[in-house]
Amino acid sequence: MQMRGKAWLAWLAIGAMLLVAAQASAQTAPLSRPVQPSSPSPISRTPASATLIERGKYLAQAGDCIACHTVPGKPIFSGNRPLPTPFGTLYSPNITPDRKHGIGAWTATEFYDMMHTGRGRDGKLLYPAMPFASYTKVTRADSDAIFAYLMSVPAVAQENRPHELRFPYNNRSLLIGWRTLYFQQGEYQPDKTKSVEWNRGAYLVQGLGHCAMCHTPINMLGGSSEAQAFQGGLIPMQHWYAPSLTSNREAGLGEWELKDIMDLLQVGISMRATVYGPMAEVTYNSLQHLSDEDIRAMAVYLKSLPDKETSVRGPSQLPNTPEAIQAFSEGRRVYEAKCATCHRSDGRGKPPHYPPLANNQSIEMTSAVNAIRMVLNGGYPPGTKKNPMPYGMPPFAQELSDVEVAAVVTYIRTAWGNRGAPVTPREANALRSVHME
């Protein structure tokens, strides 16, 4: 998976404002802190209990650590997964117990400090491709459990590959300014006005799940505003749109049944929708492994986010012009030929395997990126414990022209009472050549 998260642009402080902030902060926030050189002799540790290791494994799955720290087909957590950006490529580090190249010489305290402060063992500031802005919320006990688990996996003597970032993006001093503006250090503090279950869900979503990294828009300085948390945005470099979790016009979770939210997260399919793209990988690597109790807690928290007023649907956005009418007619022709068998002529689908398209908020979103990509590239929901043999959608990029793709996406966004905006052939063409890992 390309960074889950991996809103890697969040580290980019390119404006003069951040340069000034970096210079102003340099006197009080050094880039690195002195550390004692590690001893060449093995560190004496009390062996972790099997229970602690198993809990750590569960928490590492909740944090989806494998997504960035494991190259497919290579040993788990051995690092060097390339994370491409427009400014160069970041490479994830080796986090196996190897003492030279991994974290075998670290202590649990040093690991917690890294998670909590976003600084490496040598004191260097980490690029926020590592979601420390979320992981800072993780408790010391949970951090220690994750560390115990990582110390139990096979050590891999895989040297870390240096980042390949162009100047000036390889200048870590820029990160001082970014942190000043966008990083708030501190463990999650429970909301005493909410239930234990709600707080558990908030802890998982805000912390280990680091859901805000994809579901929060990136501003002009490359940061995420707390005031816009979970309001949705285009995932950089991945060309998928992470819908708003605070609006019933997009994810719409405020109007869903808890079971449907739980199924979407854990199973990958529900009676309301299906996960594809980056979210499918999140479900596969992470959420399917969580307990029903934790998934329910996340669902309770997510359902509480949307503002109920946003459920009011606007008027149709399809222009009443000869061109628009012709595109709608062409889209209906393509839909009946390619889509109706699974999604039905009335758009009601055959849930849970073939999701409904009629009255589907994800189809009506301002961004049509996801709908266009599904028509072009197709896809499968993840194979999960509760849905091991998922039904998929074939790609149509080789069968349909840009005009036909735009027409059919326009059709499903405006038919059956849907209130989405039309799509242009230019938009379809722009996504035709998107890289797929």
Backbone hydrogen bonds in HBPLUS format (Angstrom, degrees):
<---DONOR---> <-ACCEPTOR-->    atom                        ^
c    i                          cat <-CA-CA->   ^        H-A-AA   ^      H-
h    n   atom  resd res      DA  || num        DHA   H-A  angle D-A-AA Bond
n    s   type  num  typ     dist DA aas  dist angle  dist       angle   num
A0010-ALA N   A0007-ALA O   2.94 MM   3  5.86 167.0  1.95 127.1 131.1     1
A0011-TRP N   A0008-TRP O   3.26 MM   3  6.24 179.9  2.26 126.8 126.8     2
A0012-LEU N   A0009-LEU O   2.96 MM   3  5.36 155.3  2.02 114.6 122.2     3
A0018-LEU N   A0015-GLY O   3.05 MM   3  5.50 129.3  2.31 106.8 117.8     4
A0019-LEU N   A0015-GLY O   3.21 MM   4  6.62 151.5  2.29 144.8 153.3     5
A0020-VAL N   A0016-ALA O   2.90 MM   4  6.15 158.3  1.95 154.1 158.6     6
A0021-ALA N   A0017-MET O   3.00 MM   4  6.24 153.7  2.07 137.1 145.0     7
A0022-ALA N   A0018-LEU O   2.74 MM   4  5.91 152.3  1.81 146.4 153.7     8
A0023-GLN N   A0019-LEU O   2.99 MM   4  6.25 159.6  2.03 146.2 150.9     9
A0024-ALA N   A0020-VAL O   2.84 MM   4  6.06 158.2  1.89 150.7 157.5    10
A0025-SER N   A0021-ALA O   2.88 MM   4  5.95 141.3  2.03 140.9 150.9    11
A0026-ALA N   A0022-ALA O   2.99 MM   4  5.94 127.7  2.27 140.5 152.7    12
A0028-THR N   A0025-SER O   2.97 MM   3  5.59 137.3  2.16 116.4 127.2    13
A0029-ALA N   A0025-SER O   2.82 MM   4  5.72 140.7  1.98 160.7 171.7    14
A0053-ILE N   A0049-SER O   3.01 MM   4  6.32 163.0  2.04 154.5 159.1    15
A0054-GLU N   A0050-ALA O   2.92 MM   4  6.06 158.7  1.96 145.4 151.4    16
A0055-ARG N   A0051-THR O   2.96 MM   4  6.18 153.9  2.03 144.6 151.9    17
A0056-GLY N   A0052-LEU O   2.85 MM   4  6.09 153.3  1.92 146.0 154.0    18
A0057-LYS N   A0053-ILE O   2.89 MM   4  6.19 152.0  1.97 149.3 156.4    19
A0058-TYR N   A0054-GLU O   3.09 MM   4  6.35 158.4  2.14 144.9 150.1    20
A0059-LEU N   A0055-ARG O   2.97 MM   4  6.28 157.7  2.02 150.6 156.5    21
A0060-ALA N   A0056-GLY O   2.82 MM   4  6.02 151.6  1.90 148.3 156.5    22
A0061-GLN N   A0057-LYS O   2.96 MM   4  6.21 147.1  2.07 145.2 153.9    23
A0062-ALA N   A0058-TYR O   2.96 MM   4  6.30 148.3  2.06 140.4 149.8    24
A0063-GLY N   A0059-LEU O   2.93 MM   4  6.21 139.7  2.10 140.3 151.0    25
A0065-CYS N   A0060-ALA O   3.24 MM   5  5.78 170.1  2.25 158.6 160.9    26
A0064-ASP N   A0061-GLN O   3.01 MM   3  4.85 153.5  2.09  98.5 107.0    27
A0067-ALA N   A0064-ASP O   3.19 MM   3  5.74 144.2  2.33 111.1 119.5    28
A0069-HIS N   A0065-CYS O   3.22 MM   4  6.21 163.0  2.25 156.6 161.3    29
A0079-GLY N   A0069-HIS O   2.84 MM  10  4.44 153.1  1.91 148.8 139.7    30
A0074-LYS N   A0071-VAL O   2.83 MM   3  5.36 159.4  1.88 150.1 150.2    31
A0078-SER N   A0075-PRO O   3.25 MM   3  5.71 153.5  2.33 137.7 133.6    32
A0095-ILE N   A0077-PHE O   2.91 MM  18  5.51 162.3  1.95 163.9 169.8    33
A0080-ASN N   A0092-SER O   2.61 MM  12  4.90 167.7  1.63 145.8 143.2    34
A0092-SER N   A0081-ARG O   3.18 MM  11  5.31 161.0  2.22 134.9 138.9    35
A0083-LEU N   A0090-LEU O   2.69 MM   7  4.96 156.2  1.75 161.4 159.9    36
A0090-LEU N   A0083-LEU O   3.12 MM   7  4.96 173.2  2.13 132.0 130.0    37
A0085-THR N   A0088-GLY O   2.84 MM   3  5.35 141.1  1.99 155.0 166.9    38
A0088-GLY N   A0085-THR O   3.30 MM   3  5.35 167.9  2.32 113.3 112.5    39
A0166-ARG N   A0087-PHE O   2.98 MM  79  5.89 165.1  2.00 156.9 161.2    40
A0089-THR N   A0164-GLU O   2.86 MM  75  5.07 146.9  1.97 124.2 127.9    41
A0164-GLU N   A0089-THR O   2.82 MM  75  5.07 174.1  1.82 163.6 163.6    42
A0103-ILE N   A0096-THR O   2.87 MM   7  6.07 162.4  1.90 165.8 170.8    43
A0102-GLY N   A0098-ASP O   2.88 MM   4  4.56 132.3  2.11 117.2 129.6    44
A0104-GLY N   A0098-ASP O   3.15 MM   6  4.84 161.3  2.19 118.6 113.7    45
A0106-TRP N   A0103-ILE O   3.05 MM   3  5.25 160.7  2.09 109.1 115.0    46
A0111-PHE N   A0107-THR O   3.00 MM   4  6.31 154.2  2.06 150.8 158.3    47
A0112-TYR N   A0108-ALA O   2.95 MM   4  6.17 160.6  1.98 147.0 152.0    48
A0113-ASP N   A0109-THR O   2.91 MM   4  6.11 158.3  1.95 148.1 154.3    49
A0114-MET N   A0110-GLU O   3.04 MM   4  6.24 152.7  2.11 142.1 148.7    50
A0115-MET N   A0111-PHE O   3.03 MM   4  6.34 164.4  2.05 153.2 156.7    51
A0116-HIS N   A0112-TYR O   2.78 MM   4  5.85 155.0  1.84 152.5 160.4    52
A0117-THR N   A0113-ASP O   2.77 MM   4  5.61 156.6  1.82 147.6 152.6    53
A0118-GLY N   A0114-MET O   2.92 MM   4  5.10 146.8  2.03 133.1 139.6    54
A0126-LEU N   A0118-GLY O   2.94 MM   8  5.53 164.6  1.96 158.2 153.2    55
A0120-GLY N   A0124-LYS O   2.78 MM   4  5.27 162.3  1.81 153.5 157.3    56
A0123-GLY N   A0120-GLY O   2.86 MM   3  5.02 159.2  1.90 109.6 115.2    57
A0130-MET N   A0127-TYR O   3.06 MM   3  6.25 171.6  2.06 138.7 137.4    58
A0132-PHE N   A0130-MET O   2.62 MM   2  5.65 142.8  1.76 110.3  99.2    59
A0134-SER N   A0131-PRO O   3.00 MM   3  5.57 150.2  2.09 113.2 121.5    60
A0135-TYR N   A0131-PRO O   2.88 MM   4  6.14 168.0  1.89 149.7 153.8    61
A0136-THR N   A0132-PHE O   2.87 MM   4  5.55 137.3  2.06 137.8 142.0    62
A0137-LYS N   A0134-SER O   3.03 MM   3  5.88 164.2  2.05 122.4 127.1    63
A0138-VAL N   A0135-TYR O   2.96 MM   3  5.30 162.8  1.99 113.3 118.9    64
A0188-TYR N   A0137-LYS O   2.98 MM  51  4.43 166.1  2.00 117.0 112.5    65
A0143-SER N   A0139-THR O   2.95 MM   4  6.18 159.1  2.00 150.7 157.2    66
A0144-ASP N   A0140-ARG O   2.87 MM   4  6.07 159.7  1.91 153.1 158.0    67
A0145-ALA N   A0141-ALA O   3.09 MM   4  6.33 148.9  2.19 141.0 149.3    68
A0146-ILE N   A0142-ASP O   3.01 MM   4  6.29 160.0  2.05 151.3 155.9    69
A0147-PHE N   A0143-SER O   2.95 MM   4  6.19 159.2  1.99 150.4 156.4    70
A0148-ALA N   A0144-ASP O   2.92 MM   4  6.14 155.5  1.98 144.9 151.4    71
A0149-TYR N   A0145-ALA O   3.02 MM   4  6.32 154.6  2.09 147.7 154.2    72
A0150-LEU N   A0146-ILE O   2.92 MM   4  6.23 164.6  1.94 154.4 158.2    73
A0151-MET N   A0147-PHE O   2.93 MM   4  6.17 148.5  2.03 148.2 156.8    74
A0152-SER N   A0149-TYR O   2.84 MM   3  5.10 150.4  1.92 107.0 117.0    75
A0169-TYR N   A0166-ARG O   2.72 MM   3  5.65 118.5  2.09 136.8 145.7    76
A0171-ASN N   A0168-PRO O   2.97 MM   3  5.52 156.0  2.03 122.3 124.6    77
A0174-LEU N   A0171-ASN O   3.11 MM   3  6.07 164.4  2.14 126.3 129.5    78
A0175-LEU N   A0172-ARG O   2.88 MM   3  5.40 147.3  1.99 112.3 121.8    79
A0176-ILE N   A0173-SER O   3.13 MM   3  5.56 150.6  2.22 107.6 115.4    80
A0178-TRP N   A0174-LEU O   3.29 MM   4  6.67 161.5  2.33 146.4 151.6    81
A0179-ARG N   A0175-LEU O   2.88 MM   4  5.98 164.9  1.90 148.4 152.2    82
A0180-THR N   A0176-ILE O   3.01 MM   4  6.21 152.7  2.08 146.2 153.8    83
A0181-LEU N   A0177-GLY O   3.18 MM   4  6.46 148.2  2.29 146.5 153.7    84
A0181-LEU N   A0178-TRP O   3.14 MM   3  5.31 123.6  2.48  97.9 111.4    85
A0182-TYR N   A0178-TRP O   2.80 MM   4  5.88 159.4  1.84 158.9 165.5    86
A0183-PHE N   A0179-ARG O   3.06 MM   4  4.68 154.7  2.13 126.2 126.7    87
A0194-LYS N   A0191-ASP O   3.01 MM   3  5.58 166.0  2.03 119.5 123.9    88
A0199-ASN N   A0195-SER O   3.03 MM   4  6.28 163.6  2.06 150.6 154.8    89
A0200-ARG N   A0196-VAL O   2.95 MM   4  6.18 150.5  2.04 146.5 154.7    90
A0201-GLY N   A0197-GLU O   3.01 MM   4  6.28 159.7  2.05 150.8 156.0    91
A0202-ALA N   A0198-TRP O   2.86 MM   4  6.15 156.0  1.92 150.6 157.8    92
A0203-TYR N   A0199-ASN O   2.91 MM   4  6.04 157.3  1.96 145.9 151.8    93
A0204-LEU N   A0200-ARG O   3.07 MM   4  6.33 157.1  2.12 148.2 153.5    94
A0205-VAL N   A0201-GLY O   2.92 MM   4  6.07 165.4  1.95 153.0 157.4    95
A0206-GLN N   A0202-ALA O   2.83 MM   4  5.71 165.8  1.85 149.1 154.0    96
A0207-GLY N   A0203-TYR O   2.90 MM   4  5.42 142.5  2.04 128.8 139.7    97
A0209-GLY N   A0204-LEU O   2.70 MM   5  5.44 146.8  1.81 158.4 169.2    98
A0211-CYS N   A0205-VAL O   3.26 MM   6  5.78 161.9  2.29 162.0 166.3    99
A0210-HIS N   A0207-GLY O   2.96 MM   3  5.33 143.6  2.10 113.6 124.2   100
A0213-MET N   A0210-HIS O   3.27 MM   3  5.90 156.0  2.33 112.8 118.9   101
A0214-CYS N   A0211-CYS O   3.26 MM   3  6.02 150.8  2.35 119.0 124.1   102
A0215-HIS N   A0211-CYS O   3.14 MM   4  6.23 169.7  2.15 152.7 155.4   103
A0232-GLY N   A0215-HIS O   2.63 MM  17  4.25 159.5  1.67 133.6 126.0   104
A0219-ASN N   A0223-GLY O   2.83 MM   4  5.51 173.4  1.84 162.9 164.1   105
A0222-GLY N   A0219-ASN O   2.92 MM   3  5.34 161.5  1.95 118.8 122.2   106
A0228-GLN N   A0225-SER O   2.96 MM   3  5.29 148.4  2.07 106.5 116.1   107
A0229-ALA N   A0226-GLU O   3.21 MM   3  5.10 165.4  2.23 108.0 108.4   108
A0231-GLN N   A0228-GLN O   3.09 MM   3  5.53 147.1  2.20 145.7 139.8   109
A0245-LEU N   A0230-PHE O   2.71 MM  15  5.30 157.2  1.76 153.9 161.9   110
A0233-GLY N   A0242-ALA O   2.95 MM   9  5.42 150.9  2.03 146.0 155.5   111
A0242-ALA N   A0233-GLY O   2.92 MM   9  5.42 162.5  1.95 151.5 148.0   112
A0235-ILE N   A0240-TRP O   2.81 MM   5  5.61 174.5  1.81 176.1 176.6   113
A0238-GLN N   A0235-ILE O   3.22 MM   3  5.67 147.4  2.33 123.1 132.5   114
A0239-HIS N   A0235-ILE O   3.30 MM   4  5.95 136.6  2.50 178.7 168.5   115
A0251-ALA N   A0244-SER O   3.21 MM   7  5.86 149.8  2.31 156.6 161.4   116
A0307-ASP N   A0246-THR O   3.08 MM  61  6.19 149.1  2.18 150.5 141.8   117
A0250-GLU N   A0247-SER O   3.24 MM   3  5.65 162.5  2.27 107.7 113.0   118
A0252-GLY N   A0247-SER O   3.22 MM   5  6.05 164.2  2.25 143.3 138.4   119
A0255-GLU N   A0252-GLY O   3.07 MM   3  5.90 161.5  2.11 124.7 129.4   120
A0256-TRP N   A0253-LEU O   3.05 MM   3  4.98 163.1  2.08 105.2 110.5   121
A0260-ASP N   A0257-GLU O   3.05 MM   3  5.38 123.1  2.39 103.9 117.6   122
A0261-ILE N   A0257-GLU O   3.25 MM   4  6.67 154.9  2.32 152.6 159.4   123
A0262-MET N   A0258-LEU O   2.88 MM   4  6.13 167.8  1.90 159.2 162.7   124
A0263-ASP N   A0259-LYS O   2.83 MM   4  5.99 162.9  1.86 149.6 154.4   125
A0264-LEU N   A0260-ASP O   3.02 MM   4  6.13 159.0  2.06 141.9 147.6   126
A0265-LEU N   A0261-ILE O   3.06 MM   4  6.30 162.5  2.09 153.6 157.4   127
A0266-GLN N   A0262-MET O   2.90 MM   4  5.97 173.4  1.91 159.7 161.9   128
A0267-VAL N   A0263-ASP O   2.75 MM   4  4.93 144.7  1.87 129.6 141.6   129
A0268-GLY N   A0263-ASP O   2.99 MM   5  6.40 141.3  2.14 153.8 160.4   130
A0275-VAL N   A0268-GLY O   2.98 MM   7  5.40 168.2  1.99 154.2 154.3   131
A0270-SER N   A0273-ALA O   2.90 MM   3  5.45 136.1  2.09 166.9 177.5   132
A0280-ALA N   A0277-GLY O   3.01 MM   3  5.40 131.0  2.25 108.6 121.4   133
A0281-GLU N   A0278-PRO O   3.11 MM   3  5.21 122.4  2.46  96.1 110.1   134
A0282-VAL N   A0278-PRO O   3.07 MM   4  6.44 146.4  2.18 144.1 153.9   135
A0283-THR N   A0279-MET O   2.98 MM   4  6.26 160.5  2.02 149.5 153.5   136
A0284-TYR N   A0280-ALA O   2.95 MM   4  6.16 157.5  2.00 143.1 149.7   137
A0285-ASN N   A0281-GLU O   2.81 MM   4  5.86 174.3  1.81 152.1 154.2   138
A0286-SER N   A0282-VAL O   2.86 MM   4  5.46 150.5  1.95 140.6 149.4   139
A0287-LEU N   A0282-VAL O   3.15 MM   5  6.47 147.4  2.26 137.4 144.3   140
A0288-GLN N   A0283-THR O   2.99 MM   5  5.55 155.9  2.05 148.8 147.7   141
A0289-HIS N   A0286-SER O   3.01 MM   3  5.81 153.5  2.08 124.0 131.4   142
A0290-LEU N   A0287-LEU O   3.14 MM   3  5.37 160.9  2.18 109.2 115.0   143
A0295-ILE N   A0291-SER O   2.96 MM   4  6.23 164.0  1.99 156.8 161.6   144
A0296-ARG N   A0292-ASP O   2.87 MM   4  5.99 155.5  1.93 144.4 151.5   145
A0297-ALA N   A0293-GLU O   2.98 MM   4  6.21 153.4  2.06 140.2 147.7   146
A0298-MET N   A0294-ASP O   2.96 MM   4  6.24 158.0  2.00 148.9 154.0   147
A0299-ALA N   A0295-ILE O   2.92 MM   4  6.17 155.3  1.98 146.6 153.8   148
A0300-VAL N   A0296-ARG O   2.82 MM   4  6.11 156.7  1.87 154.3 160.3   149
A0301-TYR N   A0297-ALA O   3.06 MM   4  6.31 160.7  2.10 148.9 153.5   150
A0302-LEU N   A0298-MET O   2.84 MM   4  6.05 169.8  1.85 155.7 158.7   151
A0303-LYS N   A0299-ALA O   2.86 MM   4  5.90 158.5  1.90 149.4 155.2   152
A0304-SER N   A0301-TYR O   3.05 MM   3  5.26 136.0  2.25 100.5 113.0   153
A0305-LEU N   A0302-LEU O   3.17 MM   3  5.40 157.3  2.22 106.3 113.1   154
A0310-THR N   A0307-ASP O   2.96 MM   3  5.77 157.8  2.01 125.3 131.2   155
A0311-SER N   A0308-LYS O   3.20 MM   3  5.83 163.6  2.23 118.8 121.0   156
A0312-VAL N   A0309-GLU O   3.40 MM   3  6.24 175.4  2.40 121.6 122.6   157
A0325-ILE N   A0321-THR O   2.90 MM   4  6.13 163.6  1.93 160.6 165.3   158
A0326-GLN N   A0322-PRO O   2.94 MM   4  6.09 153.3  2.02 143.4 150.6   159
A0327-ALA N   A0323-GLU O   2.93 MM   4  6.19 157.7  1.98 147.9 154.0   160
A0328-PHE N   A0324-ALA O   2.91 MM   4  6.11 158.3  1.96 149.1 154.9   161
A0329-SER N   A0325-ILE O   3.00 MM   4  6.19 156.0  2.06 143.0 149.5   162
A0330-GLU N   A0326-GLN O   2.89 MM   4  6.15 157.6  1.94 149.7 155.9   163
A0331-GLY N   A0327-ALA O   2.80 MM   4  5.98 155.1  1.87 147.3 154.9   164
A0332-ARG N   A0328-PHE O   2.93 MM   4  6.19 151.3  2.02 146.4 153.6   165
A0333-ARG N   A0329-SER O   3.08 MM   4  6.37 152.3  2.16 143.6 150.8   166
A0334-VAL N   A0330-GLU O   3.03 MM   4  6.35 161.9  2.06 152.5 156.4   167
A0335-TYR N   A0331-GLY O   2.85 MM   4  6.01 160.1  1.89 147.8 154.2   168
A0336-GLU N   A0332-ARG O   2.93 MM   4  6.09 166.4  1.95 151.1 153.8   169
A0337-ALA N   A0333-ARG O   3.15 MM   4  6.31 146.6  2.26 140.9 149.9   170
A0338-LYS N   A0334-VAL O   2.83 MM   4  5.92 153.3  1.90 156.0 162.9   171
A0339-CYS N   A0335-TYR O   2.74 MM   4  4.86 154.0  1.81 136.5 144.2   172
A0340-ALA N   A0335-TYR O   2.95 MM   5  5.99 147.0  2.06 154.8 153.5   173
A0342-CYS N   A0339-CYS O   3.18 MM   3  6.00 136.0  2.38 122.0 129.5   174
A0343-HIS N   A0339-CYS O   2.97 MM   4  5.96 174.9  1.98 162.3 160.6   175
A0344-ARG N   A0340-ALA O   2.68 MM   4  4.25 132.5  1.90 124.2 125.7   176
A0349-GLY N   A0343-HIS O   2.92 MM   6  3.78 150.0  2.01 127.2 119.0   177
A0347-GLY N   A0344-ARG O   3.00 MM   3  5.21 162.6  2.03 110.0 114.4   178
A0357-LEU N   A0347-GLY O   2.78 MM  10  5.03 155.1  1.84 147.9 156.3   179
A0358-ALA N   A0347-GLY O   2.88 MM  11  4.84 160.9  1.92 135.0 131.6   180
A0350-LYS N   A0354-TYR O   2.75 MM   4  4.82 143.7  1.88 135.5 147.5   181
A0354-TYR N   A0350-LYS O   3.17 MM   4  4.82 167.7  2.19 116.3 115.9   182
A0363-ILE N   A0360-ASN O   2.95 MM   3  5.47 142.8  2.09 113.1 123.7   183
A0364-GLU N   A0360-ASN O   3.32 MM   4  6.68 141.7  2.48 144.3 155.1   184
A0364-GLU N   A0361-GLN O   3.06 MM   3  5.06 125.7  2.37  96.0 110.3   185
A0372-ILE N   A0368-ALA O   3.00 MM   4  6.19 165.5  2.02 162.5 167.0   186
A0373-ARG N   A0369-VAL O   2.93 MM   4  6.12 164.2  1.95 155.8 160.3   187
A0374-MET N   A0370-ASN O   2.96 MM   4  6.15 152.3  2.04 147.1 154.4   188
A0375-VAL N   A0371-ALA O   3.18 MM   4  6.42 156.8  2.24 146.1 151.4   189
A0376-LEU N   A0372-ILE O   2.96 MM   4  6.21 163.5  1.99 152.9 157.9   190
A0377-ASN N   A0373-ARG O   2.69 MM   4  5.57 166.7  1.71 151.3 155.8   191
A0378-GLY N   A0374-MET O   2.78 MM   4  4.54 138.1  1.95 117.9 128.2   192
A0396-PHE N   A0375-VAL O   3.01 MM  21  5.83 139.0  2.18 147.9 160.5   193
A0397-ALA N   A0376-LEU O   3.05 MM  21  4.31 136.0  2.25 138.6 127.2   194
A0379-GLY N   A0393-MET O   2.87 MM  14  5.28 160.1  1.91 145.5 146.1   195
A0393-MET N   A0379-GLY O   2.81 MM  14  5.28 164.4  1.83 153.4 158.7   196
A0384-THR N   A0387-ASN O   3.10 MM   3  4.88 151.1  2.19 111.5 110.2   197
A0387-ASN N   A0384-THR O   3.04 MM   3  4.88 150.8  2.13  98.3 107.5   198
A0399-GLU N   A0396-PHE O   3.01 MM   3  5.11 141.7  2.16 101.8 113.4   199
A0400-LEU N   A0396-PHE O   2.92 MM   4  5.88 158.4  1.96 167.7 168.2   200
A0405-VAL N   A0401-SER O   2.86 MM   4  6.15 161.7  1.90 157.2 162.3   201
A0406-ALA N   A0402-ASP O   2.94 MM   4  6.05 167.0  1.95 148.8 152.6   202
A0407-ALA N   A0403-VAL O   2.96 MM   4  6.07 150.2  2.05 138.8 147.7   203
A0408-VAL N   A0404-GLU O   2.93 MM   4  6.14 166.6  1.95 154.1 156.1   204
A0409-VAL N   A0405-VAL O   3.02 MM   4  6.13 161.7  2.06 151.4 156.8   205
A0410-THR N   A0406-ALA O   2.90 MM   4  5.95 154.2  1.97 141.7 149.7   206
A0411-TYR N   A0407-ALA O   2.87 MM   4  6.09 150.3  1.95 142.7 151.5   207
A0412-ILE N   A0408-VAL O   3.02 MM   4  6.31 166.6  2.04 151.2 152.3   208
A0413-ARG N   A0409-VAL O   3.03 MM   4  6.12 139.1  2.20 141.3 152.5   209
A0414-THR N   A0410-THR O   3.10 MM   4  6.18 118.0  2.50 139.9 153.6   210
A0414-THR N   A0411-TYR O   3.12 MM   3  5.32 151.8  2.20 104.4 113.0   211
A0415-ALA N   A0411-TYR O   2.75 MM   4  5.57 137.8  1.92 160.8 167.5   212
A0420-GLY N   A0413-ARG O   2.73 MM   7  4.63 144.7  1.86 168.8 159.8   213
A0418-ASN N   A0415-ALA O   2.85 MM   3  5.52 168.5  1.86 128.5 131.7   214
A0427-GLU N   A0424-THR O   3.07 MM   3  5.35 124.1  2.40 103.7 116.5   215
A0428-ALA N   A0424-THR O   3.26 MM   4  6.69 155.9  2.32 148.3 154.8   216
A0429-ASN N   A0425-PRO O   2.87 MM   4  6.09 159.8  1.91 151.3 156.8   217
A0430-ALA N   A0426-ARG O   2.99 MM   4  6.17 151.8  2.07 146.1 153.1   218
A0431-LEU N   A0428-ALA O   3.24 MM   3  5.54 139.8  2.41 102.9 113.0   219
A0432-ARG N   A0429-ASN O   3.13 MM   3  5.07 152.0  2.21 100.3 109.0   220
A0434-VAL N   A0431-LEU O   3.44 MM   3  5.31 170.0  2.45 103.5 105.0   221
